[in-house]
């Protein structure tokens, strides 16, 4: 591979290390570069700048095949176009891939530009929403994987890669396998995040199902629709990643050891995808059952209202007749006429009440 020479005058390559930036205050933490290092034979070699790490790898010793004996891993979080353009010039990143990494909101995919592979993965998190309920929040991780470098660009507040870097540094034998080891570790963490969120969504679905079929009458329609929306968000992140992972397993730059691990990640992704698809199939009958219960409850309410209306219609009708003040009304001249009419009203109401009660309307 023709190596591009590093020009140390670039501002990006004068970046302080993260711990130095913390000592310098908020103004010094504006760089999108989170961490960087050169890795030789699986061991981390710290440098003062990103440029020094690149020079160390590209100007250092080579393997018998003429390839670099190590690689550089640069991690960025929501970089600006200028910051990413600096790296693009040094590592030879394709402008279309750089544009995708800046704009974000990409589908999971795998693209190849010469000897550089560009991978996009969706990250997910289950975070509290505005109304207090948890919602699925998505982010993205873009990975530029070359023969002697890995550049990770993260968008969103979750899916941090610091644990991935720490875990790999604790296992030099795997890190010595090259950039493909980093690619697998990131994919494994992303899929683990899918599994965590899927399990959390499963718990919410179980709670809704229990509430729908409980004796207490509650309105769960809004919560069910919200869960359906979250499941759709999760499906958009999980489903499209299957193709890129399958293609990665067949790439020649991936060592055989890493291919085995990638197939394991693909198996986990398949399980999560089937799990998420089952959620949508489960929520539909839950929603139908809930709407049926609402309809039945409404019918019961209407029957009760109709029954009580019929009961009160009897005294209203009798009182309306005797309220017309005619001279020749039945029993108006009789001393016990008024108590008799009250008795008729009471008996009629009791008879209607018992009839409706017997038929289940009251």
SVG drawing of the C-alpha trace seen along z (x, -y; Angstrom):
<svg xmlns="http://www.w3.org/2000/svg" viewBox="-113 -28 125 48">
<polyline fill="none" stroke="black" stroke-width="0.4" points="0.0,0.0 1.3,-3.5 1.6,-5.3 0.7,-8.9 3.3,-11.0 2.1,-12.8 2.4,-16.5 2.9,-17.5 1.7,-21.1 -1.9,-20.0 -3.8,-21.2 -5.3,-17.8 -1.9,-16.2 -1.1,-18.7 -4.0,-17.4 -3.3,-16.9 -4.0,-13.6 -7.4,-13.4 -5.9,-13.6 -4.0,-16.7 -7.2,-18.2 -9.0,-17.7 -6.3,-19.7 -6.6,-22.5 -10.3,-23.2 -13.4,-23.2 -11.9,-25.2 -9.3,-22.5 -11.8,-19.7 -13.4,-20.9 -11.5,-18.3 -13.5,-15.4 -10.6,-13.1 -11.3,-10.9 -8.3,-8.6 -5.5,-7.4 -2.6,-5.0 -0.2,-3.0 -0.4,0.8 2.7,2.9 2.4,6.7 -0.7,6.1 0.8,3.7 -0.2,0.0 2.4,-2.6 1.4,-6.0 2.4,-9.1 2.0,-12.8 0.0,-13.4 -2.0,-11.4 0.7,-12.3 3.4,-10.8 1.4,-7.5 1.0,-7.4 4.7,-8.1 5.7,-5.4 3.7,-2.8 4.5,-3.9 8.1,-4.7 8.8,-1.8 9.7,1.8 7.8,3.9 6.7,7.5 8.5,9.9 5.6,9.3 6.3,5.6 3.3,4.6 3.2,2.5 3.9,4.5 1.2,2.5 -1.7,0.1 -3.1,-3.1 -6.5,-3.4 -8.0,-6.8 -11.4,-7.3 -13.6,-10.4 -17.0,-11.5 -19.1,-13.7 -16.2,-15.3 -16.5,-18.4 -15.9,-18.3 -12.5,-19.9 -11.3,-17.4 -12.4,-14.5 -10.9,-16.0 -7.5,-16.1 -7.6,-12.4 -9.0,-11.7 -6.0,-13.2 -3.5,-11.2 -5.3,-7.9 -6.6,-8.3 -10.3,-8.1 -12.8,-8.3 -14.8,-11.6 -18.1,-9.8 -17.4,-7.8 -16.1,-10.9 -19.4,-12.7 -21.4,-9.8 -19.4,-9.8 -20.0,-13.5 -23.7,-13.6 -24.6,-10.4 -28.2,-9.0 -26.9,-6.1 -28.2,-2.6 -25.9,0.2 -23.7,1.1 -20.3,2.3 -18.5,0.5 -15.0,0.9 -12.9,-1.9 -9.6,-0.4 -8.0,1.2 -10.2,-0.7 -13.4,0.8 -16.1,-1.5 -18.6,0.0 -21.7,-1.6 -23.4,-0.2 -26.4,-1.4 -26.1,-1.7 -29.2,-1.6 -30.0,-2.6 -33.1,-2.4 -33.3,-5.8 -36.0,-7.7 -38.2,-9.8 -40.0,-13.1 -43.0,-11.5 -40.9,-9.4 -41.3,-6.2 -38.2,-4.6 -37.7,-4.9 -35.2,-3.4 -32.5,-5.9 -30.2,-5.2 -26.7,-6.3 -24.1,-5.3 -20.6,-4.1 -18.7,-4.5 -15.5,-2.5 -12.7,-3.1 -10.6,0.0 -7.4,0.0 -4.3,2.1 -2.5,0.1 -5.2,-2.0 -8.7,-2.0 -10.7,-5.3 -13.9,-5.1 -16.4,-7.9 -19.2,-7.7 -22.5,-9.7 -24.8,-9.7 -24.6,-9.7 -24.3,-5.9 -22.2,-3.1 -18.9,-4.3 -15.9,-2.4 -13.5,-3.0 -14.4,0.4 -13.8,2.0 -10.3,0.5 -9.5,1.4 -10.7,5.0 -8.6,5.4 -5.5,3.9 -5.9,6.5 -5.7,9.2 -2.6,8.4 -2.7,11.7 -6.0,10.8 -5.1,7.2 -2.0,8.4 -4.3,9.8 -4.6,6.2 -7.5,3.8 -9.9,6.7 -9.7,7.5 -10.9,4.0 -13.7,4.4 -14.9,7.6 -14.8,6.2 -16.9,3.2 -19.4,5.3 -19.6,7.6 -20.3,4.7 -22.9,3.2 -24.8,6.6 -24.5,7.0 -26.2,3.6 -29.0,4.9 -29.5,7.8 -29.6,5.6 -32.2,3.3 -34.2,6.2 -34.4,7.8 -35.5,4.4 -38.2,4.1 -39.3,7.7 -39.8,6.8 -42.0,3.8 -44.1,6.0 -44.6,8.5 -45.8,5.7 -48.2,4.5 -49.5,8.0 -50.1,8.5 -51.9,5.2 -54.1,5.9 -55.3,9.2 -55.5,8.2 -59.0,7.8 -58.4,4.1 -59.5,1.8 -56.7,-0.3 -56.0,-2.1 -52.8,-0.6 -53.4,-1.6 -50.9,-4.5 -48.2,-2.4 -48.8,0.4 -48.5,-2.1 -45.3,-3.5 -43.8,0.0 -44.7,0.7 -42.8,-2.4 -39.8,-1.4 -39.8,2.1 -39.8,0.5 -36.8,-1.6 -35.0,1.5 -35.8,3.4 -34.3,0.6 -31.1,0.9 -30.8,4.7 -32.1,6.0 -29.9,4.3 -26.7,5.2 -27.0,8.9 -25.7,8.3 -22.6,6.4 -21.6,8.9 -22.0,11.8 -19.9,10.0 -17.2,9.2 -16.8,12.9 -15.8,13.4 -13.3,10.6 -9.7,11.6 -8.2,9.0 -10.0,10.7 -7.8,13.4 -9.3,16.8 -9.4,16.5 -11.5,13.3 -13.8,14.8 -14.8,17.4 -15.6,14.6 -17.5,12.7 -19.7,15.7 -20.5,16.0 -21.5,12.3 -23.7,13.0 -25.4,15.8 -26.1,13.5 -27.5,10.9 -29.8,13.5 -31.2,14.4 -31.8,10.8 -33.4,10.1 -35.8,13.0 -36.5,11.9 -37.4,8.3 -39.6,9.6 -41.5,11.7 -42.2,8.6 -44.1,7.0 -46.1,10.2 -46.8,10.3 -47.9,6.7 -50.5,6.9 -52.7,9.5 -52.1,7.7 -53.4,4.5 -56.4,6.3 -57.2,7.9 -57.0,4.6 -59.3,2.9 -61.7,5.7 -61.8,5.3 -62.3,1.5 -65.2,2.2 -66.8,4.8 -66.4,2.4 -68.0,-0.4 -70.9,1.9 -71.3,2.7 -71.4,-1.0 -74.0,-1.7 -76.2,1.1 -76.0,-0.2 -76.8,-3.7 -79.7,-2.4 -81.1,-0.3 -81.0,-3.1 -82.5,-5.4 -85.4,-2.9 -85.9,-2.7 -86.1,-6.5 -88.4,-6.8 -91.3,-5.2 -91.6,-7.8 -90.9,-10.6 -93.7,-9.4 -96.2,-9.0 -95.3,-12.4 -95.6,-14.0 -99.1,-12.6 -100.3,-13.8 -98.6,-17.1 -101.0,-18.2 -103.7,-19.4 -106.8,-17.9 -110.0,-17.8 -110.8,-14.2 -107.6,-12.4 -107.8,-8.9 -107.8,-8.8 -107.2,-12.5 -110.2,-12.9 -109.4,-9.8 -107.6,-10.2 -105.1,-7.4 -104.6,-8.3 -101.2,-10.0 -99.7,-7.1 -101.0,-4.7 -99.3,-6.4 -96.0,-6.4 -96.4,-2.7 -97.0,-2.0 -93.9,-4.0 -91.8,-2.1 -93.1,1.3 -92.4,0.6 -88.9,-0.6 -88.1,2.4 -89.5,4.8 -87.4,3.2 -84.3,3.2 -84.7,6.9 -85.3,7.7 -82.2,5.8 -80.2,7.4 -81.3,10.8 -80.2,10.2 -76.8,8.9 -77.4,5.3 -76.9,4.0"/>
</svg>
